[in-house]
Amino acid sequence: MYLHPLRGYPGPKLYAAAIIPIYYQRLRGFGPQFTTELHKKYGPVVRIAPNQISYTDNQAWKEIYGHHPAGNGTWRKDPAQAGPEEAGTPGILRSEGQAHSQLKRTFNHAFSDEALKEQEGLICGYAKQLVSVLQHRAELPKADPNDAEGQVDMVKMYNFATFDIMADLVFGEDLGLLENTTYTPWVYAMIGHLKSVSIMHAIARWQLLTAVMKRLLPKFIKEMREAHFNFCVQRVDKRMATKTERPDFWSLVIKAGTHRDISKGQLYATMSDFMFAGTETTATILSGITYYLCKNPESMATLVAEIRQFKNPEDLNLNNLQALPFLQACINEAFRLYPPVPVGNMRLAPLGGAIVCGRFVPEGTTVQYTQYAAYHTEHNFKNPELFVPKRWLPTPPEEYTSDKTEVVNPFGVGPRACIGKNSQCEAEDLPKCLAWHSTNFECFWHMCSGTLT
């Protein structure tokens, strides 16, 4: 421990001596929160394991994840975090180097500003359907907020909406979740697969334990994995065999003429990646916005007033939404407090090592920018635990003028930044539809508050 190249980095001695403590916290589901406490004690740079460093300083974003000149070494993804490849062929999330760049070029058009404008009507249609379901619940005779029958599980509702939206964009048809207000067997399988993947990621550094766990995993979890991938393959094949002008991902890729650049295996894996990356993450941020607005009625009233200033709901298009300062402030503040990806995306220091935040990092060291910790520390924000959308306004209150809002990058930065980072359609469309169309808006929020505490 005293001869290790990272011996000069701050952090608890136990964590410097063994990898077990931090991975124990991750297996418990408290990795980001525990790392936050370490940063509060030791500062913006912390050694969280024998060969791992966590950062919360904004400079680390660019130096770890940014574009690096040729010859400066490649910051590869840590294989332990990526986990084993289940599909056989890596999709956009797992691919590296030229393969990743090619996949990103292939699908860039499907996430362009032009594409978002084409997809806006589709997304808003599901937002209105969600409002209709909620209005029906609010109008039930027994809709007593103190009664379980009168409560609405908004996390589940947002999952219904985001899975339907992404399935429509990825496969060309929805899953009927909002219509039936229940998960399909495939969605259950996907959620189960996510849980098993989380466990496998946490133990991936122990090859023997990983091999044992693969053998010990219950049969139904393995079946869930297979069911998820097979469902994606069937839906993708069906979509590719169908001609349509609807602005789903595949039609936009064909329109751009980039569909010939990838293999079938890459397509299957990438479409599966999109279903993972675009559903629960979006539902998470929507749940976060809803929770914090429920807990902060003054902010809710300000947002409702801003949205309802429009005479016609059809005027609430993407361009106008992006011009609403308080809506954007609420979204940004929710991303800060409730980031969909709270953990750090692990990278390996390149050959020869590198300088990060003014200190040398030896090659092969695992480094990460831990978003949750960065967003919840007084090093970057005043009153970091409070929901204060005004800190994001062009002219924030004086006490928040020193906030380092530039550290909040929920979609990441650099060449591996999320391909959907230009899109906040769902995060904007769903709240504005809830605010505009709900005839008994205050009652609706009261119903929600019982299930998001």
Secondary structure, 3 states (H helix, E strand, C coil): CCCCCCCCCCCCHHHHHCCHHHHHHHHHCCHHHHHHHHHHHHCCEEEEECCEEEECCCHHHHHHHCCCCCCCCCCEECHHHHCCCCCCCCCCCCCCHHHHHHHHHHHHHHHCHHHHHHHHHHHHHHHHHHHHHHHHHHCCCCCCCCCHHHCCCHHHHHHHHHHHHHHHHHHCCCCCHHHHCCCCHHHHHHHHHHHHHHHHHHCCCCHHHHHHHHHHCCHHHHHHHHHHHHHHHHHHHHHHCCCCCCCCHHHHHHHHCCHHHCCHHHHHHHHHHHHHHCCHHHHHHHHHHHHHHHHCHHHHHHHHHHHCCCCCHHHCCHHHHHCCHHHHHHHHHHHHHCCCCCCCCCEECCCCCEEECCEEECCCCEEEECHHHHHCCCCCCCCCCCCCHHHHCCCCCHHHCCCCHHHCCCCCCCCCCCCCCCCCHHHHHHHHHHHHHCCCHHHHHHHHHCCCC
